[in-house]
Amino acid sequence: MENVYKRIRELRVKAGKTLKELGEETNLTASFLSQVERGNSSLAIGSLKKIADALQVHISYFFDEMDDEQFVLDPETQERVKTNNLETEYIRLNGKFPQRSLAPFLLRLAPYQKKTQTFQYAGEEFYYVLKGAVIFTIDEKEHYVKQGQCIHFPAHLEHYGENPLNEVTELLAVVTPVIF
């Protein structure tokens, strides 16, 4: 658990947040958070989830083993992720090391994949279309991006992507911050 406490403090400081600010975002007191960061208080999983959300990381970040740094990933070691509400397949392309700030992915959008939800958060998104095409709607304006083209935008603007084709569209994506 000691690594969890250290990582909370490291992320908070990196985000430029005071204990009071983090407390306000999580409904936890600054004194409790201070005790947690020093390893003087136990932490319920629900509280850790609130902290992870406020610091914009997946809760698993606190438990990832960082002793086995990995910079090169072979195709068989690249983690495939499917989300409940999206048909998109995410293939994680990131190395494994502490405090990485980029989240690179290979995305595969299903044929005729339509909007199921919109996204909006503090950060940036970059996409390069490897195969196919995608329609990105950003701040209610459509952008048709085809093979060989790229798009880069601030993620605080409401956005989503759709595949207008009857084939899988593949994208190289790089987003910040690391969200999962």
C-alpha positions in Angstrom: 0.0 0.0 0.0 3.0 2.3 0.5 3.3 2.7 -3.3 -0.4 3.8 -3.5 0.2 6.6 -1.0 3.3 7.8 -2.8 1.6 7.8 -6.2 -1.4 9.8 -4.8 1.0 12.5 -3.6 3.1 12.4 -6.8 0.0 12.8 -9.0 -1.5 15.6 -6.9 1.7 17.6 -6.9 2.2 17.0 -10.7 -1.4 18.3 -11.2 -0.6 21.4 -9.2 -3.4 20.7 -6.6 -3.3 21.4 -3.0 -4.6 19.0 -0.4 -7.6 21.4 0.1 -8.4 21.4 -3.6 -8.2 17.6 -3.9 -10.4 17.4 -0.8 -13.0 19.6 -2.4 -13.1 17.5 -5.5 -13.4 14.2 -3.6 -15.4 15.2 -0.6 -12.6 14.1 1.6 -10.9 16.3 4.1 -7.5 17.8 3.5 -6.3 16.4 6.9 -7.5 12.9 5.9 -5.7 13.2 2.6 -2.5 14.4 4.3 -2.6 11.3 6.6 -3.2 9.0 3.5 -0.2 10.5 1.6 2.0 9.9 4.7 0.7 6.4 5.0 -0.8 7.0 8.4 -4.4 6.2 7.4 -6.0 3.3 5.6 -8.0 4.1 2.4 -11.2 2.5 1.3 -11.5 1.5 -2.3 -14.4 4.0 -2.8 -12.2 6.9 -1.6 -9.3 5.8 -3.8 -11.7 5.8 -6.8 -12.7 9.4 -6.0 -9.0 10.4 -5.8 -8.3 8.6 -9.1 -11.2 10.4 -10.8 -10.1 13.8 -9.5 -6.5 13.1 -10.6 -7.7 11.8 -14.0 -6.2 8.3 -13.8 -7.7 4.9 -13.8 -7.8 3.4 -10.4 -5.5 0.6 -11.6 -2.7 3.1 -11.9 -2.2 2.9 -8.2 -1.6 -0.9 -8.3 0.4 -1.2 -11.5 3.8 -2.7 -10.9 6.4 -0.2 -12.0 9.4 -2.3 -11.1 9.3 -4.1 -14.5 9.7 -1.2 -16.9 8.9 -2.1 -20.4 9.7 0.2 -23.4 9.2 -2.1 -26.4 5.9 -4.0 -26.8 5.4 -6.9 -29.1 2.0 -7.4 -30.8 1.1 -10.3 -28.5 1.8 -8.2 -25.3 -0.3 -5.2 -26.4 -3.5 -5.1 -24.3 -6.8 -5.0 -26.0 -9.6 -3.1 -24.3 -13.3 -3.0 -25.1 -15.6 -0.5 -23.4 -19.2 -1.3 -22.5 -20.8 1.5 -24.5 -18.6 1.6 -27.6 -17.9 -0.8 -30.4 -14.4 0.6 -30.7 -11.5 -1.8 -29.9 -8.6 0.0 -28.1 -5.1 -1.6 -28.3 -2.8 0.0 -25.8 0.6 0.9 -27.3 2.1 2.5 -24.2 5.3 1.4 -22.6 5.3 0.7 -18.9 7.1 3.2 -16.7 6.1 5.5 -13.8 4.3 8.8 -14.5 3.9 8.5 -18.2 1.9 11.3 -19.6 0.9 10.0 -23.1 -1.7 7.3 -23.8 -1.1 5.9 -27.3 -3.6 3.5 -28.8 -4.5 1.8 -32.0 -8.3 2.1 -32.4 -10.5 0.0 -34.6 -13.9 1.4 -35.3 -16.6 -1.0 -36.4 -18.2 -0.5 -39.8 -20.9 2.2 -39.6 -20.2 2.8 -36.0 -22.4 5.6 -34.7 -22.3 7.9 -31.8 -23.3 6.4 -28.5 -21.9 9.1 -26.2 -19.9 12.3 -26.2 -16.6 13.0 -24.5 -15.2 16.0 -22.8 -12.3 16.3 -20.4 -9.1 18.3 -19.7 -6.4 17.1 -22.1 -5.6 16.7 -25.8 -6.4 14.1 -28.5 -4.5 13.3 -31.7 -5.6 10.8 -34.3 -3.9 9.7 -37.5 -6.1 7.6 -39.9 -4.2 4.5 -40.9 -7.1 2.9 -42.8 -10.7 4.1 -43.7 -12.2 7.3 -42.5 -13.9 8.9 -39.5 -16.2 11.8 -38.9 -15.2 13.7 -35.8 -17.8 16.0 -34.4 -16.0 18.6 -32.2 -17.9 21.4 -30.6 -20.8 20.6 -32.9 -18.7 20.9 -36.1 -18.0 17.9 -38.3 -14.5 17.0 -39.6 -14.2 14.3 -42.2 -10.7 12.7 -41.8 -9.6 10.1 -44.2 -6.6 7.7 -44.6 -3.3 9.6 -44.3 -4.9 12.6 -42.6 -4.7 13.6 -38.9 -6.6 15.7 -36.4 -5.5 17.2 -33.1 -7.8 19.1 -30.7 -8.3 20.1 -27.1 -10.4 17.4 -25.4 -12.3 19.9 -23.3 -14.5 20.5 -26.4 -17.4 18.1 -26.6 -16.5 15.5 -29.2 -17.2 12.0 -30.6 -16.2 10.0 -33.7 -18.2 7.9 -36.1 -17.2 5.5 -38.9 -19.1 6.3 -42.1 -17.8 3.3 -44.0 -18.8 -0.3 -44.4 -15.3 -1.4 -43.3 -13.3 -1.2 -40.1 -11.5 2.1 -39.7 -8.1 2.1 -38.0 -6.6 5.1 -36.2 -3.4 5.8 -34.3 -4.4 7.8 -31.3 -2.4 9.7 -28.7 -4.3 11.3 -25.8 -3.4 13.1 -22.6 -3.8 12.7 -19.8 -3.5 8.9 -19.4 -7.1 7.9 -18.8 -6.8 4.1 -18.8 
